[in-house]
Amino acid sequence: MKRHLLLISVFTSLLAGWLPAARAQQIPSSAVSCYFVGRAYFDANGIAQVAGYFSDINGIGASNSLFNGPPSESTAFFTFRSDLLTNTSLPSNGDITLILGPAGKFNIYYNPHPQGNWNNPDSFSAGEKFPGHPIAEFMRPEFLVLVFESSTQQAITETLVASRDFIFGGHEYNFDQLTPGGVTLYEYGSSTPLPPIAGFPLVFPFAGNCVAVAGGDRNQPTDAAKR
């Protein structure tokens, strides 16, 4: 009898190791859900895009570093990139320059072997598990950029529209469980450009944080989106 109980205990332990870890808990609405570092790239025609990495993601980084070594863009497991932005200048309000940003898309990527490089925006959308495919896709409305003498500021609400399961640190995650309604990005940048890189004569640094948005009534991700 004792031998049978021992075998059952061993079998149960093994089975528990094979089963997927519990799903992540949803981040409360209005709570800070992440911190990020990025750069805005402008080509010769003034068309922009942004890319960068996450230093913290609430619900993921509690017990696992989000970096594969000393923290930097080249070691960050989680990165982001926007689509192309064709901005529109608005009349200045005193000494505040106003820029209207377009509606569009913002994606998050996971790469088990980080390779971010500020001189190559493509490196921030090269997730290995889903090459060229993000683990989370967000849509944004138009937004307003405030440009001051030495800094910039904007707040952008990004609505989650698709997400995929991924394994990190032995646990299964999905942004549909973390921030089902999406996030609001609070971005703070410098008006002083960095050295230009190939294809982008203007480059500006920025950083900020995300705040979880209430919601989550959208449809669950399709099987295709989860693959």
Secondary structure, DSSP 8 states (H G I E B T S, - for coil): -HHHHHHHHHHHHHHHHHS---------TTSEEEEEEEEEEE-TTS-EEEEEEEEEETTTSSSS-SBSSSSSTTTBSEEEEE--B--EEEEEETTEEEEEE--EEEEEEE-SS---BTTBGGGGG--SSSTT--SEEEEE--EEEEE-SSEEEEEEEEEEEEE--EEETTEEE-HHHH-TT-EEEEEEEESS-B--BTTBSEEEEEEEEEEE-S---S----HHHH-
